[in-house]
Amino acid sequence: MMYAVARGLSTMTHLVHRYFVPDSLRNYNHLVIAGSQAASIDPFNWALALQQARSMGVEITEIWLTHGHGDHIAGVPEQFDGPVRGHPDIGSRCQLTHQLEGDSRFEFNGYPVQVIATPGHTFDHVCFFLPAIPALVAGDTLFNAGVGNTRSGDTDTLYASIERLKALPAATRLYNGHDYMPTNVQFTESIVGPTEVTRRWQEACASTDEHSRPVTTLGDEQALNLFLQPESGQLKAALDLPADSSPQMVFRSLRQRRDQW
């Protein structure tokens, strides 16, 4: 279990609590906590979400959904006395009270939440940026050393979304939807070979498990994640692309390699 914490509003705690979901698709779920309240993000198992909330001494008062894939909405209860926020297209699969379409903002128990539209993995995907921490709950858009697949979306659209996320502060802590770090670091090394950066994260993966995996920052990802480096001449050469290839072409080629790996 990993979390980032900020304090403000008369020392009220504001943090992201991450926990691994057993018997899932290696899913991570999250609670965004503000004081005594929590928002459950993409609950896979509602009973587990409630158990985690009790362990943190908070009550789940809202549900936020990054996208509509089954493993991200499976635990949304049929009856919930509070806001359920998500893209309008999810409304056919579970009941929403607040539709999130395009960029927007709202407050959660006094703390700001920025909704960032990030289509690509799916066309209904959004991320939640918490500037007071800062933290990004990225769902399946941005992973450790990787990005989401585009079988339900579009690779060029995902490229545009990733470029938007790169503008967030380097200190932003990244919380994504699955424990893919070990596999993604291995993929990175299959493209550019072992480097000082990849060796450091290989060691971090070897010394942890899905419950204790390190939480990276966007600054960490900028150094590690090849999908955030599409301008790199070294990466173009590793992908056998011409030196004048556009960043979008590099991203597309890298995503294709990951699909085939």
PEZI-V117338 format. One record per pair of residues at least 6 apart in sequence whose C-alpha atoms are under 7 Angstrom apart, sorted by the first residue. I is the first residue (numbers start at 1). GAP is how many residues later the second one is. D is the distance in whole Angstrom. If there is no record, write none. Layout:
# PEZI-V117338
i	gap	d
I	GAP	D
I	GAP	D
This chain:
# PEZI-V117338
i	gap	d
1	16	7
1	17	5
1	18	5
1	210	6
1	211	6
2	15	6
2	16	5
2	210	7
3	12	6
3	13	5
3	14	5
3	15	6
4	11	5
4	12	5
4	129	7
5	8	7
5	9	6
5	10	4
5	11	7
5	128	6
6	7	6
6	8	5
6	9	6
6	126	7
6	127	5
7	6	5
7	7	6
12	23	5
13	21	6
13	22	5
14	19	5
14	20	4
14	21	6
15	17	6
15	18	5
15	19	7
16	14	7
16	15	6
16	16	5
16	17	6
17	13	5
17	14	5
17	15	6
18	10	7
18	11	6
18	12	5
18	13	7
19	9	6
19	10	6
19	11	6
19	192	7
20	7	6
20	8	5
20	9	6
20	190	7
20	191	6
21	6	6
21	7	6
21	8	7
26	152	5
26	153	6
27	150	6
27	151	4
27	152	6
28	148	7
28	149	5
28	150	5
28	151	7
29	12	6
29	13	6
29	14	6
29	148	7
30	10	6
30	11	5
31	7	6
31	8	5
31	9	5
31	10	6
32	6	5
32	7	5
32	8	7
33	6	7
34	75	6
36	22	5
36	23	6
37	21	5
37	22	5
37	23	6
37	24	6
38	20	6
38	21	6
38	22	5
38	23	6
38	24	7
39	21	6
39	22	6
39	23	5
39	24	5
39	25	7
40	20	6
40	22	6
40	23	5
40	24	6
41	22	6
41	23	5
41	24	6
42	22	6
42	23	5
42	24	7
42	30	5
42	31	6
43	6	7
43	29	6
43	30	6
43	31	7
43	32	5
43	33	6
44	27	6
44	28	6
44	29	6
44	30	5
44	31	4
45	29	7
45	30	5
46	29	5
46	30	7
53	6	6
53	7	7
61	21	6
62	20	5
62	21	5
62	22	6
63	20	6
63	21	5
63	22	6
64	20	6
64	21	5
64	22	6
65	20	6
65	21	5
66	20	7
66	59	5
66	60	5
66	61	6
66	73	6
67	20	7
67	57	6
67	58	5
67	59	7
68	22	5
68	56	7
83	14	6
83	15	6
84	12	5
84	13	5
84	14	6
85	11	6
85	12	6
85	13	5
85	14	6
85	15	7
86	10	7
86	12	7
86	13	5
86	14	5
87	12	5
87	13	5
87	14	6
87	37	6
88	11	5
88	12	7
88	13	7
89	35	6
102	14	7
102	15	5
103	12	5
103	13	5
103	14	5
104	10	6
104	11	5
105	8	6
105	9	5
105	10	6
106	6	6
106	7	5
106	8	7
107	6	6
112	18	7
112	19	7
113	15	7
113	16	6
113	17	5
114	14	6
114	15	5
114	16	6
115	11	7
115	12	6
115	13	5
115	14	6
116	10	6
116	11	5
116	12	6
117	8	6
117	9	4
117	10	7
118	7	5
118	8	5
118	9	7
118	43	5
119	6	5
119	7	7
119	38	6
119	39	6
119	42	6
120	30	6
120	33	5
120	34	5
120	35	6
120	37	5
120	38	4
121	19	7
121	20	6
121	27	5
121	28	6
121	29	5
121	31	6
121	32	5
121	33	7
121	37	6
122	28	7
122	30	5
122	31	4
123	30	6
127	10	6
127	11	5
127	12	7
128	8	6
128	9	5
128	10	7
129	6	6
129	7	4
129	8	6
130	6	6
134	38	5
134	39	6
135	37	5
135	38	4
135	39	6
136	36	6
136	37	6
136	38	5
136	39	6
137	37	6
137	38	5
137	39	6
138	37	6
138	38	5
139	37	5
139	38	5
140	8	5
140	36	6
140	37	6
141	6	6
141	7	5
142	6	6
142	34	7
143	33	6
144	36	7
144	37	5
144	77	7
144	81	7
145	36	7
145	39	5
145	40	6
145	76	6
145	79	6
145	80	4
145	81	7
146	38	6
146	79	6
146	81	6
155	97	6
156	92	7
156	96	7
159	89	7
159	92	7
170	47	7
170	48	5
170	49	4
171	46	6
171	47	6
171	48	6
172	45	5
172	46	6
173	42	7
173	43	6
173	44	4
173	45	6
174	41	6
174	42	6
174	43	5
174	44	7
179	31	6
182	20	7
182	23	6
185	13	6
185	17	7
188	38	7
189	9	7
191	47	6
192	46	6
197	27	6
198	26	7
205	8	7
222	6	6
227	24	6
230	17	5
230	20	5
230	21	6
231	16	5
233	10	6
236	6	7
236	7	6
236	14	7
